[in-house]
C-alpha cells in the first residue's frame, strides 16, 4: 500500500516537473518567434512637446491685459 502511494507521488512529481519545463520552454521561445511590430502612433519626444508648451506660455503681457494696438 505504501509503495503504491510513493510510486504514484513520484509519477506525479515527474509529471509536474515535465509540465513546468514545457511551460518554461514555450515562454522563453515565444518572444523569439514574434516579429517586431511598429506601433500605430508615433509619439514625439517629450522635450519637443515641452518646448511647444513653453512657446505657447510665452504670451505678450499687453495682450493679456487687453491693451491691443487695434
RODOVO-44861 format. One line per 3 residues: number of its first residue (from 1); for each residue y, x, z of N, C-alpha, C, O, CB. Coordinates in pm, whole numbers. Each point is the difference from the previous one (the first is absolute). Glycine has a CB too. Example, Ala and Ser with C-alpha at 12.3 -4.5 7.8 and 13.67 -1.06 7.14 Angstrom:
% RODOVO-44861
1) -569,1319,780,119,-89,0,120,90,0,-2,104,66,-115,-293,59  222,154,-197,119,82,6,109,-77,73,111,51,17,-174,67,-232
% end
This chain:
% RODOVO-44861
1) -120,82,0,120,-82,0,126,87,0,91,-24,-79,-217,-157,200  131,280,-32,118,86,8,15,85,-125,112,25,-45,-135,-21,293  -90,40,-304,10,84,-120,52,-81,-118,69,54,-86,-257,88,170
4) 156,-271,-90,51,-86,-108,151,-17,13,71,-1,-101,-292,-121,90  269,108,133,145,-14,21,72,129,-37,106,-3,-63,-147,-164,248  -17,281,-147,62,129,-32,1,22,-151,100,47,-55,-175,46,276
7) -35,-127,-287,-7,15,-146,103,-90,-67,67,42,-94,-311,16,109  256,-179,31,98,-93,-56,142,50,23,84,-11,-89,-244,-179,127  187,245,79,133,54,30,32,119,-90,113,14,-47,-135,-93,284
10) -79,164,-261,22,115,-88,32,-46,-141,91,52,-64,-246,86,204  79,-237,-189,25,-50,-135,140,-63,-10,70,17,-100,-318,-57,69  287,-32,134,134,-59,2,109,106,1,103,-15,-65,-196,-182,184
13) 70,303,-44,98,109,5,11,70,-135,110,31,-45,-159,1,290  -66,-8,-308,3,63,-133,70,-90,-101,76,48,-85,-289,73,139  188,-250,-45,66,-93,-92,151,-1,24,77,-3,-96,-286,-139,89
16) 252,145,132,143,0,31,66,129,-49,110,-3,-55,-153,-142,256  -24,258,-182,55,128,-46,9,2,-152,99,47,-56,-194,69,258  -7,-166,-269,1,-6,-146,111,-89,-52,69,36,-96,-313,4,97
19) 263,-156,61,107,-91,-40,136,64,22,90,-15,-83,-235,-180,138  161,266,55,125,69,28,29,106,-106,113,12,-48,-146,-54,293  -69,120,-282,20,104,-101,36,-61,-135,84,55,-72,-245,92,193
22) 99,-257,-157,33,-67,-126,144,-48,2,71,14,-99,-311,-84,71  284,13,140,138,-47,11,99,116,-10,103,-13,-65,-181,-179,206  47,304,-78,88,116,-6,10,52,-143,108,35,-46,-168,25,283
25) -51,-56,-307,2,46,-140,81,-94,-87,78,46,-84,-300,59,116  206,-234,-15,75,-97,-81,149,12,26,80,0,-93,-277,-156,97  235,167,123,143,10,34,59,131,-49,114,3,-47,-153,-147,246
28) -36,253,-190,55,129,-41,6,15,-151,85,73,-51,-173,24,260  0,-165,-282,0,13,-146,88,-105,-68,36,18,-116,-264,76,132  263,-201,51,78,-106,-64,142,45,-38,45,-41,-108,-179,-123,237
31) 208,244,-51,133,42,-45,-6,90,-123,95,3,-79,-16,-21,314  -186,91,-254,-10,89,-114,-22,-78,-129,38,47,-107,-127,131,256  29,-295,-140,-29,-76,-121,119,-85,-44,2,-47,-114,-242,43,181
34) 337,-16,20,116,-81,-37,97,81,-83,20,119,24,-47,-255,185  87,70,-308,101,66,-81,135,-14,69,23,-93,77,-153,46,-290  219,142,183,132,-9,62,78,-111,-70,10,-5,-122,-11,253,183
37) 56,-337,19,71,-115,-51,148,18,32,36,28,114,-240,-179,-87  288,133,-128,144,8,23,48,-130,66,-44,-108,-40,73,263,-158  58,-146,295,53,-123,61,88,-74,-100,69,64,-80,-77,43,309
40) 8,-239,-226,79,-75,-97,151,12,22,77,-20,-93,-266,-137,75  230,190,140,143,10,31,30,145,36,-66,57,86,78,-298,-6  87,299,-145,42,136,33,122,-9,90,104,-53,-40,-196,145,-180
43) 79,-39,339,108,-7,98,83,126,-12,-53,111,-10,-86,-253,166  270,125,-155,90,114,-9,-10,84,127,-46,-47,104,201,-83,-255  -111,251,140,1,90,115,94,-56,105,108,-49,-35,-158,249,-111
46) 14,-196,274,86,-58,104,140,60,2,96,-69,36,-300,27,98  218,168,-171,132,61,-3,90,-65,-103,121,-15,22,-222,228,52  44,-251,-187,78,-65,-105,46,-137,49,115,-38,-23,-244,160,-156
49) 43,-195,246,39,-130,53,110,17,105,93,-81,6,-325,-9,-50  223,195,126,101,22,102,134,32,-64,104,-50,45,-281,131,114  177,4,-264,125,34,-67,63,-124,-60,122,-16,4,-208,246,-51
52) 4,-319,-10,52,-122,-60,65,-87,106,106,-57,-23,-284,67,-155  116,-22,292,57,-79,109,128,65,53,95,-69,35,-326,-14,26  232,215,-56,119,69,50,117,-21,-95,114,-13,45,-259,183,69
55) 119,-173,-245,108,-22,-95,52,-142,12,120,-23,-17,-220,192,-138  13,-265,183,46,-137,17,81,-14,129,88,-85,8,-288,3,-135  171,163,227,68,-10,128,141,58,-8,86,-36,79,-306,48,37
58) 243,80,-211,134,59,-12,90,-95,-80,3,2,-123,-101,234,133  171,-318,63,89,-99,-61,142,35,40,25,48,111,-204,-230,-108  269,159,-93,141,27,27,47,-92,113,-15,-122,-11,55,193,-231
61) 17,-17,350,45,-85,112,105,-102,-43,10,-107,60,-58,297,94  126,-160,-257,101,-97,-46,-68,-122,-62,51,-111,10,112,299,-51  -278,-167,-22,-71,-114,-58,-54,-90,112,-1,-123,-14,-61,262,-190
64) 18,-80,312,-52,-80,110,110,-79,67,-24,-111,49,-156,278,-15  299,-113,-30,111,-68,67,64,-106,-90,87,-74,45,-46,281,89  -82,-216,-260,56,-98,-92,135,41,-54,80,-85,-40,-202,-88,163
67) 150,304,-126,129,48,-49,-21,54,-141,34,114,-30,46,-57,265  -135,-139,-321,-24,42,-137,131,10,-76,98,-66,35,-324,-41,-30  229,188,-107,123,18,-78,21,-109,-101,95,9,-79,-119,232,109
70) -57,-344,-34,15,-104,-102,88,-111,38,20,-92,-78,-237,149,4
% end
